[in-house]
Amino acid sequence: MPKIRILVVDDAVVMRKLITESLRQDPDLEVVGVAANGKIALQKIPQVNPDLITLDLEMPEMDGLTTLREIRKIYPRLGVIIFSTLSQQGAVATLEALSLGANDYVTKPANVGGVTEAIARLETELIPKIKAHCRRLLIAAAPAPASVVPRGAGFGLAAPIDVVCLGTSTGGPNALAEVFQALPGDLPVPVVMVQHMPPMFTTMLAERLDARSAWRCHEGAEGQLVENGHAYLAPGGRHMEVVRAGVHIRLHLHDGPAENSCRPAVDVLFRSVAAAYGRGVLGVVMTGMGQDGLRGCGVIREKGGRVLAQDEASSVVWGMPGQVAQAGLADKVLPLNQIAREIAQQVRLSRRMA
């Protein structure tokens, strides 16, 4: 099988070396070139023909966002993973890059013990994302037989939906933006959600969703009252749960162990939602790597709730929703552009029939 060809673009010599060294540890990857800024990168792309580019955002002469705009004009299908800093400015730039067509992002190693630790972190965080986005290049030429995705029996007569819970990861910021822009703001339910992102990034994402939709979107806070017409995003680095306090539901944040190597984790939130709302839950799992959300969806179904999963064709990575669908836990498997409509229809229908 051919190796995945990667062009590394970063103005810092140290970072270019770190990234190159980490990628060389994997036999499926090949660094075919490096560039110190976007202008040089654009010149090198036709020369080295990469499958994917790692792109720094802060560079002289031509920065990452400008470079990304040019790449998308000329090479709309070329994979791009951006490197960002763990800062408010980095979070804003990252979300802008994702909206411009970057496939994913990795935060630069910071406060690590040395070169070995930095390389190890890049191997853990960057290489799986490269392979996920270039997975078709790692499949043998002969296509495997198409697999049948088991599905649930579909929505029937059930309890009214009182809450919608969303879980997503890779590709999630853009998927959430599309869903919330299409989701009616008058639905008589709250939305609680997990997007795998670090601190500050979730703050900026909540603000962006709030500004671009009819919903009041917040980054979740300890003890916050969960209200209809509002959406609550788990803050980066902390698990978020819902707890029943008398007639009210409130948020509870904690620093418990990571689940599925994630904090916040979708499973943690979904289990708590099922415990607090019982049959009145609609769970939605969208694009993302791994299987976070699989066990939580199992609990939702056990309690009598319902589950939607995003389909493979519209997912950036069909890991999380694929696991749910293939386990037979999804009542429906839908393309991204139908998810908001389905949520609205099911909420309204269930409450009319209650």
C-alpha positions as CSV (number, residue, x, y, z in Angstrom):
1,M,0.0,0.0,0.0
2,P,1.3,3.5,-0.8
3,K,2.4,5.7,2.1
4,I,0.6,8.8,3.1
5,R,2.5,11.8,1.7
6,I,2.8,14.8,4.0
7,L,4.0,18.3,3.6
8,V,5.0,20.0,6.9
9,V,4.5,23.8,6.9
10,D,5.8,25.8,9.9
11,D,8.0,28.8,10.3
12,A,9.8,27.4,13.4
13,V,12.7,25.1,12.6
14,V,12.2,23.3,15.9
15,M,8.6,22.5,15.2
16,R,9.3,21.3,11.6
17,K,11.9,18.9,13.1
18,L,9.6,17.7,15.9
19,I,6.7,17.1,13.5
20,T,8.9,15.4,10.9
21,E,10.5,13.2,13.5
22,S,7.2,12.1,15.0
23,L,5.7,11.2,11.6
24,R,8.8,9.2,10.6
25,Q,8.0,6.8,13.5
26,D,5.1,5.4,11.5
27,P,5.7,3.2,8.5
28,D,2.5,4.3,6.8
29,L,3.6,8.0,6.6
30,E,6.2,9.8,4.5
31,V,7.3,13.4,4.9
32,V,7.8,14.6,1.3
33,G,8.7,18.2,2.0
34,V,8.8,21.1,4.5
35,A,8.1,24.8,4.1
36,A,8.7,27.8,6.3
37,N,5.6,29.7,5.3
38,G,2.5,29.6,3.2
39,K,4.0,31.1,0.1
40,I,6.7,28.4,-0.1
41,A,4.1,25.7,0.7
42,L,1.9,26.8,-2.3
43,Q,5.0,26.5,-4.5
44,K,5.9,23.0,-3.2
45,I,2.4,21.4,-3.4
46,P,2.6,20.7,-7.1
47,Q,6.2,19.5,-6.8
48,V,5.8,17.0,-4.0
49,N,2.1,16.1,-4.5
50,P,1.1,15.6,-0.8
51,D,-1.9,13.8,0.4
52,L,-2.1,16.0,3.5
53,I,-0.5,19.2,4.8
54,T,0.2,20.1,8.5
55,L,-0.2,23.9,8.6
56,D,0.9,26.3,11.2
57,L,-1.4,29.3,11.6
58,E,1.1,31.9,12.8
59,M,3.8,32.4,10.0
60,P,5.5,35.4,8.4
61,E,5.0,36.5,4.8
62,M,1.8,34.3,4.3
63,D,0.0,33.1,7.5
64,G,-1.9,29.9,7.8
65,L,-5.4,31.3,7.3
66,T,-4.4,33.0,4.0
67,T,-2.6,29.9,2.9
68,L,-5.7,27.8,3.7
69,R,-7.9,30.0,1.6
70,E,-5.6,29.6,-1.3
71,I,-5.3,25.9,-0.9
72,R,-9.1,25.5,-0.9
73,K,-9.3,27.5,-4.1
74,I,-6.8,25.3,-6.0
75,Y,-6.9,22.0,-4.1
76,P,-10.4,21.6,-2.6
77,R,-9.9,18.0,-1.6
78,L,-6.3,18.2,-0.2
79,G,-6.2,17.2,3.5
80,V,-5.2,20.0,5.9
81,I,-4.5,19.6,9.6
82,I,-3.7,22.9,11.3
83,F,-1.5,23.6,14.3
84,S,-2.8,26.0,16.8
85,T,-1.8,27.4,20.2
86,L,-3.7,26.9,23.5
87,S,-4.8,30.5,23.8
88,Q,-7.9,32.6,23.2
89,Q,-6.3,33.9,20.0
90,G,-5.4,30.4,18.9
91,A,-9.0,29.2,19.6
92,V,-10.5,31.9,17.5
93,A,-8.1,31.3,14.6
94,T,-8.7,27.5,14.8
95,L,-12.5,27.8,14.6
96,E,-12.0,30.2,11.6
97,A,-9.7,27.7,9.9
98,L,-12.2,24.9,10.4
99,S,-14.9,27.1,8.9
100,L,-12.6,27.8,5.9
101,G,-12.2,24.0,5.2
102,A,-9.4,22.7,7.4
103,N,-10.0,19.0,8.1
104,D,-8.8,19.1,11.7
105,Y,-6.5,20.7,14.2
106,V,-3.8,19.8,16.8
107,T,-2.5,22.1,19.5
108,K,1.2,22.6,19.6
109,P,3.2,20.8,22.3
110,A,3.6,23.1,25.3
111,N,5.0,22.6,28.8
112,V,6.3,19.2,28.0
113,G,9.5,17.7,29.5
114,G,11.6,17.7,26.4
115,V,12.0,16.6,22.8
116,T,11.1,13.0,23.5
117,E,7.9,13.9,25.3
118,A,6.9,16.4,22.5
119,I,7.4,13.8,19.8
120,A,5.5,11.2,21.8
121,R,2.6,13.7,22.2
122,L,2.6,14.4,18.5
123,E,2.6,10.7,17.7
124,T,-0.4,10.2,20.0
125,E,-2.5,13.2,18.8
126,L,-1.4,13.9,15.2
127,I,-0.8,10.5,13.6
128,P,-4.3,9.0,14.3
129,K,-5.9,12.2,12.8
130,I,-3.8,11.9,9.7
131,K,-4.7,8.3,9.2
132,A,-8.4,9.0,9.9
133,H,-8.5,11.7,7.2
134,C,-6.5,9.7,4.7
135,R,-8.0,6.3,5.6
136,R,-9.0,5.5,2.0
137,L,-5.3,5.6,1.1
138,L,-4.6,2.8,3.6
139,I,-7.3,0.5,2.1
140,A,-6.2,-2.1,-0.4
141,A,-7.2,-1.6,-4.0
142,A,-9.8,-4.3,-3.9
143,P,-12.9,-2.9,-2.1
144,A,-14.3,-4.8,0.8
145,P,-17.9,-6.0,0.6
146,A,-20.3,-3.4,1.8
147,S,-21.4,-3.9,5.4
148,V,-25.0,-3.7,6.5
149,V,-25.5,-1.2,9.3
150,P,-28.0,-2.6,11.8
151,R,-30.5,0.0,12.9
152,G,-33.2,0.2,15.6
153,A,-36.8,-0.2,14.9
154,G,-37.3,3.5,14.3
155,F,-39.4,6.0,16.3
156,G,-42.7,4.9,17.5
157,L,-45.1,6.0,20.2
158,A,-43.0,6.9,23.2
159,A,-42.6,9.4,26.0
160,P,-42.3,13.1,25.1
161,I,-38.8,14.2,24.5
162,D,-37.7,16.5,27.3
163,V,-34.0,17.0,26.4
164,V,-31.6,16.6,23.4
165,C,-28.0,15.5,24.1
166,L,-25.3,15.8,21.4
167,G,-21.9,14.2,21.2
168,T,-19.3,14.9,18.6
169,S,-15.5,15.2,18.0
170,T,-13.5,15.4,14.8
171,G,-15.4,17.6,12.4
172,G,-17.8,18.5,15.1
173,P,-17.5,22.4,15.2
174,N,-18.7,22.7,11.7
175,A,-21.3,20.0,12.2
176,L,-22.7,21.7,15.3
177,A,-22.8,25.0,13.5
178,E,-24.8,23.5,10.7
179,V,-27.3,21.8,13.1
180,F,-27.8,24.9,15.3
181,Q,-28.3,27.2,12.3
182,A,-31.1,25.0,11.1
183,L,-32.6,24.1,14.5
184,P,-35.7,26.1,15.4
185,G,-35.2,28.2,18.4
186,D,-38.7,27.7,19.8
187,L,-38.3,24.0,20.6
188,P,-39.5,23.5,24.2
189,V,-36.4,21.5,25.3
190,P,-32.8,22.2,26.3
191,V,-29.8,20.8,24.5
192,V,-26.7,19.6,26.3
193,M,-23.6,18.6,24.4
194,V,-20.0,17.5,24.4
195,Q,-17.5,18.5,21.7
196,H,-14.0,17.1,22.3
197,M,-11.9,20.4,22.6
198,P,-9.5,21.9,25.0
199,P,-10.2,24.8,27.4
200,M,-10.7,28.2,25.8
201,F,-11.7,26.5,22.5
202,T,-15.0,25.4,24.0
203,T,-15.6,29.0,25.2
204,M,-15.1,30.4,21.7
205,L,-17.2,27.6,20.1
206,A,-20.1,28.3,22.5
207,E,-19.9,32.0,21.7
208,R,-19.8,31.3,17.9
209,L,-22.9,29.0,18.1
210,D,-24.7,31.6,20.2
211,A,-24.0,34.3,17.7
212,R,-25.0,32.3,14.6
213,S,-28.2,30.5,15.8
214,A,-31.5,31.2,17.3
215,W,-30.4,29.4,20.5
216,R,-28.9,30.8,23.6
217,C,-25.7,28.8,23.7
218,H,-23.5,28.7,26.8
219,E,-20.3,27.0,28.0
220,G,-21.6,25.0,30.9
221,A,-21.0,26.2,34.5
222,E,-21.3,24.5,37.8
223,G,-24.8,24.6,39.2
224,Q,-26.2,26.3,36.1
225,L,-30.0,25.8,35.7
226,V,-30.9,23.8,32.5
227,E,-33.6,25.7,30.7
228,N,-35.7,25.1,27.6
229,G,-34.4,27.0,24.5
230,H,-30.9,27.0,25.8
231,A,-27.9,24.9,24.8
232,Y,-25.0,24.0,27.1
233,L,-21.5,22.9,25.9
234,A,-19.2,21.0,28.2
235,P,-16.1,23.1,29.0
236,G,-12.8,21.7,27.7
237,G,-11.0,19.6,30.3
238,R,-14.0,18.9,32.5
239,H,-16.8,16.3,32.5
240,M,-20.3,17.7,32.4
241,E,-23.3,15.9,33.9
242,V,-26.9,16.9,34.5
243,V,-28.4,16.2,38.0
244,R,-32.0,16.5,39.2
245,A,-32.5,18.9,42.1
246,G,-36.1,18.8,43.1
247,V,-38.2,20.0,40.1
248,H,-35.1,21.5,38.4
249,I,-32.2,20.1,36.4
250,R,-28.8,21.6,37.0
251,L,-25.3,21.1,35.5
252,H,-22.5,19.5,37.5
253,L,-18.9,19.8,36.4
254,H,-16.1,17.6,37.7
255,D,-12.6,16.4,37.0
256,G,-13.2,12.7,37.1
257,P,-11.0,10.2,35.2
258,A,-11.0,10.5,31.4
259,E,-13.2,8.1,29.6
260,N,-12.3,6.9,26.1
261,S,-9.2,9.1,26.7
262,C,-11.5,12.1,26.7
263,R,-12.5,14.7,29.3
264,P,-15.2,15.9,28.7
265,A,-16.6,12.6,27.6
266,V,-19.9,12.0,25.7
267,D,-20.5,8.8,27.7
268,V,-20.4,10.7,31.0
269,L,-22.9,13.3,29.9
270,F,-25.3,10.7,28.2
271,R,-25.4,8.5,31.2
272,S,-26.3,11.4,33.5
273,V,-29.0,12.6,31.0
274,A,-30.6,9.1,30.9
275,A,-30.6,9.0,34.7
276,A,-32.2,12.4,35.1
277,Y,-34.7,12.3,32.2
278,G,-35.4,8.6,31.7
279,R,-37.5,7.9,28.6
280,G,-37.6,11.6,27.6
281,V,-34.1,11.7,26.0
282,L,-33.1,12.1,22.3
283,G,-29.4,11.4,21.9
284,V,-27.5,12.4,18.8
285,V,-24.0,11.2,17.9
286,M,-22.2,13.0,15.1
287,T,-18.8,12.9,13.3
288,G,-15.8,12.0,15.4
289,M,-13.0,9.5,16.0
290,G,-13.2,6.6,18.4
291,Q,-16.2,5.3,20.2
292,D,-17.1,7.9,22.9
293,G,-20.9,7.9,23.1
294,L,-21.4,4.2,22.4
295,R,-22.0,3.1,26.0
296,G,-24.0,6.3,26.8
297,C,-26.3,5.5,23.9
298,G,-26.7,2.0,25.2
299,V,-27.9,3.5,28.5
300,I,-30.3,5.9,26.8
301,R,-31.9,3.0,24.9
302,E,-32.1,0.9,28.0
303,K,-34.0,3.7,29.7
304,G,-36.4,3.9,26.7
305,G,-34.9,7.0,25.1
306,R,-34.1,7.4,21.4
307,V,-30.9,7.9,19.4
308,L,-29.9,9.4,16.1
309,A,-26.5,8.9,14.4
310,Q,-24.9,10.8,11.5
311,D,-24.2,8.7,8.4
312,E,-20.8,7.8,7.0
313,A,-21.0,9.9,3.8
314,S,-21.5,13.2,5.6
315,S,-19.2,12.5,8.5
316,V,-15.6,13.8,8.5
317,V,-14.7,10.6,10.5
318,W,-17.3,7.9,11.0
319,G,-15.9,6.6,14.2
320,M,-18.3,7.6,17.0
321,P,-21.5,7.6,15.0
322,G,-20.4,4.4,13.1
323,Q,-19.9,2.6,16.4
324,V,-23.4,3.5,17.5
325,A,-25.0,2.6,14.2
326,Q,-23.2,-0.7,13.9
327,A,-24.2,-1.7,17.4
328,G,-27.8,-1.3,16.4
329,L,-28.4,1.5,18.9
330,A,-29.5,4.2,16.4
331,D,-33.2,4.6,15.6
332,K,-32.2,6.5,12.5
333,V,-28.9,7.0,10.6
334,L,-29.0,10.4,8.8
335,P,-26.9,12.7,6.7
336,L,-25.9,15.9,8.6
337,N,-28.2,18.1,6.6
338,Q,-31.3,16.2,7.9
339,I,-30.3,16.0,11.6
340,A,-31.7,19.4,12.7
341,R,-35.0,18.7,10.9
342,E,-35.3,15.3,12.4
343,I,-34.6,16.6,15.9
344,A,-37.3,19.2,15.5
345,Q,-39.9,16.8,14.1
346,Q,-39.3,14.2,16.8
347,V,-39.5,16.7,19.6
348,R,-42.7,18.3,18.3
349,L,-44.3,15.0,17.4
350,S,-43.5,13.3,20.7
351,R,-44.9,16.3,22.7
352,R,-48.1,16.5,20.6
353,M,-48.8,12.8,21.2
354,A,-48.1,12.9,25.0
